[in-house]
Amino acid sequence: MKRLLQFLKFVFVGFGNAIIDLGVFNGLYFIAPTHDVKRLVLYNTMAVGAAILNSYIWNTRWTFRLQRRTRGPGARRQRVLFLIQSLINIVVNDLILGLIAPLIADTHVVDHVIANNIAKLLAMFLASVTSFVMMKLVVFV
């Protein structure tokens, strides 16, 4: 029961991260609309950074309820491992999307937009599970 509650907290934090990610990205786009891909990537980087920061704060203080470590090797180790976990999460998400979207689209059962969204949802789910396991077993131990 304790693990289920912890996983549900993790999912709740994830929804918050998604809202922050989309909110920051769209807020920046609303303030300064652009068709420049480099600027859109900058907006996305800032949005993902905000979501990762939110994730770190909520997962350390609520989901995994650790004593607050603000100094020393324990804090540094935890931050580095969290960053590594975040990068792995991005890679897992991109790999799943890149592998699954073409497979679904090649079936010609659904159009490419729906295929990409199905693949994206699967990628988000698998990356979130990977992230939870890494945070539980590696980052916040």
N, C-alpha and C positions, 0 to 999 in steps of 0.2 A: 504494500500500500504506500509506503514511504517513497519508493522509487517511482511509482505511478504519479504521485503528487509532485515529485521533483520534475518529472518529465512534462507534466502539464504546466508547471511554472515556466519551464524552458520554452514550451510552445507559446505561452502567453507573452513572454519576453520577445520571442521571434515575431509575433504579430506586431508588437510595438516597434520592433526594428524595421519591419516592412513599411509601416506607416511613416516612420521617420525618414527612411530611405526615399520613398515616393514623394513625401511632403517636401523634403529639402530639394530634391531634383526638380520637381515641378515648380516649387517656389522660386528657385534660381532662374528657371526658364521663364516664368511669368514676369520676373523683375527685368530680365535681359534676354528676350527671345533671340534665338539665333538658328541659323542653318549650318553653322560651322561645326563640323564633327569634332574638332579639337576642343572647342568650348563645351560641347555636350559631354565629352569624356571628362573634362574638368568638373562639370556639374555632377556627373555621376560619381567621380572619385570623392568629391566632398560629401555627397549624400551617403555613400557607402561608409566613409570614414565616420560620419555622425552615427550611423546605425551600429557600427562596430564598437564605438565608444559607449553607446547606450547599452549594448549587449554586455560589455565588460562590467559596467557599473551594476546593472541589475542582476547579472548572473553571479557576481562575486558577493553581492550584499543580500540577495534574496533567494535565488534558485539554489545555489550551493552553500549559502550561509557560512562563509568563512570568516574567521577573525580578520579584521582589516589589517593587512600588512602594507604599510606605506614605505618602509625602508628595509634595506638589507638585501642579502642575496635571495631570500624567499620571494620578496616582492618583485625583484628584477626577473627572476626565473619565471614566475607566474606571468608577468607581462610578455616576456619573450615567447613563452609557450602559447599564450593566447594569440599573439600575432601570427605565429606559425600556423596555429589551428585555423585562424581566419583566412590565411592564404590558401591552405589546403581546401577549405570550404569552397572558395572561389573556383579552384581548379576542378574539384569534384563536380560542382554545378556546371561549369563550362563543358567538361568532358561528357557528362551524361546528356546534356542538351545537344551537343555536337554529334553524339553517336545515335541518340534515339530519334531526334527530329527527322533525319533523312529516312530512317527505317519506316517510320509511321507515314511520312509523305509518299514514299515509294509504293505503299499499298494502294494508293489512289482511292481509298475508301473515304477519306476526308481531305479537304483542301489544305494547302500549306499553312494557312493562318491557324486553323484548328490543330493541325499536327504539331506546329511549333509550340502552341499553348499547352497541349497535352504533355509534350516533352519537357517544357519549362516547369510545369507543376510536379512532374516526376523528379526532375533534377532538384528542385527546391526541397522536396520531401527527403530525398536520399542525402543531399548535402546537410540538411538539418539533423538527420539521424547521425550522420558521421560527426558533425559538430558536437552533438550532445555526448556521444561516446568519448570523443577526445577530451571534452571539458571535464567529464566525470572521471575518466581514468588517467588523464595525463596532466591537464592544466590545473585543476582545482583539487589536488590531492594533498 
